[in-house]
Amino acid sequence: MESRGLRFELSLCLLAACLAACGKNGGLLSTSVPVALDINEQTIQGYLPDELQATCNPAIPGLGNLGPDSILPITFDIKASQELKGKDFIGFARVELDHVTLTIVPPSQSGQTWDFLDSIKLFAQVVGSTEPPVLVAELNPVPNGRTEIEIPGTGADISDIASADKFQISGEVSGRPPCADVHFVGKVKFDVSLR
């Protein structure tokens, strides 16, 4: 009887060790791959007319609030990424947005920073879906004096969303409009675990 009890305890210990080894990446049968995708240039419109934008002070944001469409939705297809080309897999065990980097670029006015923003939330959703979007990244507050910001991921698993042919990441920002147009590019880094 004692040997049965000892075997049972040993089995439980072995099971616990296996579960601990599986971790968040979905187990021993998954492979983790970092995937980086580009965000093409976007523009947040300044509040001054084009002919006055060159003379405005970028450190002085406008009055009022930024519109909800200040950052346009961006469509992604992780399965078509360079990092996954040639890899054999049957699906995603887990997909997390690690972080998003946004960088102000010319022809933005010299000295333009992200100071006009107070906070940024990013959401993922399948294109055309009626399901509620999932919060995948958030930065609150936006640090002052930066021309490049990094928005950390929330740790949400979006493997179901990323499994679609295309999905979107959209932004919700708070802040005031800049005086001149702000042009920016970016990069999104995903942590992808494959089955």
C-alpha positions as CSV (number, residue, x, y, z in Angstrom):
1,M,0.0,0.0,0.0
2,E,2.9,2.4,0.8
3,S,4.4,1.9,-2.6
4,R,1.1,2.9,-4.3
5,G,1.0,6.1,-2.2
6,L,4.6,6.9,-3.0
7,R,4.0,6.3,-6.8
8,F,0.9,8.6,-6.6
9,E,3.0,11.3,-4.9
10,L,5.8,10.9,-7.5
11,S,3.2,11.1,-10.3
12,L,1.8,14.3,-8.9
13,C,5.3,15.8,-8.6
14,L,6.1,14.8,-12.2
15,L,2.8,16.3,-13.4
16,A,3.4,19.6,-11.5
17,A,6.9,19.8,-13.0
18,C,5.5,19.2,-16.5
19,L,2.9,21.9,-16.1
20,A,5.5,24.4,-14.7
21,A,7.7,23.7,-17.7
22,C,4.8,24.4,-20.2
23,G,4.6,28.0,-19.1
24,K,2.5,30.7,-20.9
25,N,3.7,29.7,-24.3
26,G,1.3,26.8,-24.6
27,G,3.5,23.8,-23.7
28,L,6.4,21.8,-24.9
29,L,4.9,21.5,-28.4
30,S,5.0,25.2,-29.1
31,T,7.7,27.4,-30.6
32,S,8.0,31.1,-29.7
33,V,8.8,33.6,-32.5
34,P,9.2,37.4,-32.2
35,V,7.4,39.1,-35.1
36,A,8.0,42.8,-35.9
37,L,5.6,44.6,-38.3
38,D,5.9,48.1,-39.7
39,I,3.4,50.9,-39.3
40,N,3.4,53.0,-42.4
41,E,3.5,56.8,-42.2
42,Q,0.4,58.4,-40.7
43,T,-0.4,62.1,-40.0
44,I,-2.2,63.7,-37.1
45,Q,-3.6,66.9,-38.4
46,G,-2.5,70.2,-36.8
47,Y,-5.1,72.8,-35.9
48,L,-3.5,75.7,-37.8
49,P,-4.0,76.2,-41.6
50,D,-1.1,74.9,-43.7
51,E,0.3,78.4,-44.4
52,L,0.7,79.1,-40.7
53,Q,2.0,75.8,-39.5
54,A,5.7,76.6,-40.2
55,T,5.6,79.5,-37.7
56,C,3.7,77.8,-34.8
57,N,5.4,76.7,-31.6
58,P,5.1,72.8,-31.4
59,A,5.5,73.0,-27.6
60,I,2.1,74.8,-27.3
61,P,-0.8,72.4,-28.0
62,G,-4.2,73.6,-29.1
63,L,-7.4,73.9,-27.2
64,G,-10.0,71.2,-27.3
65,N,-9.6,67.4,-27.7
66,L,-8.1,65.2,-30.4
67,G,-10.7,63.4,-32.5
68,P,-11.3,59.7,-32.1
69,D,-9.9,59.1,-35.5
70,S,-6.5,60.8,-34.8
71,I,-4.7,57.5,-35.2
72,L,-6.1,55.4,-38.1
73,P,-6.7,51.7,-37.8
74,I,-3.8,49.6,-39.0
75,T,-4.4,46.2,-40.6
76,F,-2.0,43.3,-40.0
77,D,-1.6,39.7,-41.2
78,I,0.9,38.0,-38.8
79,K,0.8,34.7,-40.8
80,A,2.3,36.5,-43.8
81,S,5.1,38.1,-41.8
82,Q,8.7,37.6,-42.8
83,E,9.5,35.8,-39.5
84,L,6.9,33.1,-40.2
85,K,7.7,32.4,-43.8
86,G,8.8,28.9,-44.4
87,K,7.7,27.7,-40.9
88,D,5.4,24.8,-40.5
89,F,2.7,25.3,-37.9
90,I,-0.9,24.4,-37.4
91,G,-2.0,27.5,-35.5
92,F,-1.1,30.0,-32.8
93,A,-0.9,28.8,-29.3
94,R,-0.6,32.4,-28.0
95,V,-0.1,35.9,-29.5
96,E,0.7,38.9,-27.4
97,L,1.5,42.4,-28.5
98,D,4.8,43.1,-26.7
99,H,5.0,46.8,-27.5
100,V,4.5,49.5,-30.2
101,T,7.1,52.1,-31.0
102,L,5.9,55.4,-32.6
103,T,8.5,57.8,-34.0
104,I,7.9,61.4,-35.3
105,V,9.5,61.9,-38.7
106,P,9.9,64.8,-41.2
107,P,8.1,66.7,-42.6
108,S,7.0,67.2,-39.0
109,Q,8.0,70.6,-37.6
110,S,11.5,70.7,-36.0
111,G,11.2,70.2,-32.2
112,Q,7.8,68.4,-32.4
113,T,7.3,65.9,-29.6
114,W,4.5,63.7,-28.4
115,D,3.7,66.3,-25.6
116,F,0.3,67.0,-27.1
117,L,-0.8,63.5,-26.1
118,D,-1.9,62.6,-22.6
119,S,-2.6,58.8,-23.1
120,I,-2.8,56.2,-25.8
121,K,-4.8,52.9,-25.8
122,L,-4.5,50.4,-28.6
123,F,-7.2,47.7,-29.4
124,A,-7.1,44.6,-31.6
125,Q,-10.1,43.3,-33.5
126,V,-10.8,41.1,-36.5
127,V,-11.6,43.2,-39.6
128,G,-15.4,43.5,-39.9
129,S,-16.1,41.7,-36.6
130,T,-18.9,42.8,-34.3
131,E,-17.0,41.4,-31.2
132,P,-15.7,44.0,-28.8
133,P,-12.1,45.0,-29.4
134,V,-9.4,43.8,-27.0
135,L,-7.1,46.3,-25.2
136,V,-3.6,45.2,-26.2
137,A,-1.4,48.2,-25.3
138,E,-1.6,51.3,-23.1
139,L,0.6,54.2,-22.2
140,N,-0.7,56.6,-19.6
141,P,0.8,59.2,-19.2
142,V,2.7,59.8,-22.4
143,P,6.2,60.9,-21.3
144,N,7.1,64.5,-22.1
145,G,9.9,65.7,-24.5
146,R,10.0,62.6,-26.6
147,T,10.0,62.2,-30.4
148,E,9.8,58.4,-30.0
149,I,7.5,56.6,-27.5
150,E,7.1,52.9,-26.6
151,I,3.6,51.7,-25.7
152,P,3.8,48.5,-23.6
153,G,1.5,45.6,-24.3
154,T,-1.1,44.5,-21.7
155,G,-0.3,40.8,-22.0
156,A,-3.7,40.0,-23.5
157,D,-3.7,36.8,-25.7
158,I,-5.1,37.7,-29.1
159,S,-4.4,34.3,-30.8
160,D,-8.0,34.0,-31.9
161,I,-7.9,37.5,-33.4
162,A,-4.5,37.1,-35.0
163,S,-5.6,33.8,-36.6
164,A,-7.9,35.7,-38.9
165,D,-6.6,36.6,-42.4
166,K,-6.5,40.2,-41.3
167,F,-7.0,42.0,-38.1
168,Q,-6.8,45.7,-37.1
169,I,-5.2,47.6,-34.3
170,S,-6.9,50.9,-33.6
171,G,-6.1,53.7,-31.3
172,E,-7.9,55.8,-28.7
173,V,-6.0,58.9,-27.7
174,S,-6.5,61.7,-25.3
175,G,-4.8,65.0,-25.5
176,R,-5.0,68.3,-27.5
177,P,-4.4,68.8,-31.2
178,P,-0.9,69.9,-32.2
179,C,-0.5,73.2,-34.0
180,A,1.2,71.7,-37.0
181,D,0.7,68.3,-38.7
182,V,2.6,65.5,-37.0
183,H,3.9,62.7,-39.2
184,F,4.9,59.4,-37.6
185,V,5.9,55.8,-38.4
186,G,6.1,52.9,-36.1
187,K,6.8,49.2,-35.4
188,V,4.7,46.6,-33.6
189,K,6.4,43.7,-31.9
190,F,4.4,40.6,-31.2
191,D,5.4,37.5,-29.2
192,V,4.0,34.6,-31.2
193,S,3.9,31.0,-29.9
194,L,3.2,28.4,-32.7
195,R,1.7,25.0,-32.5
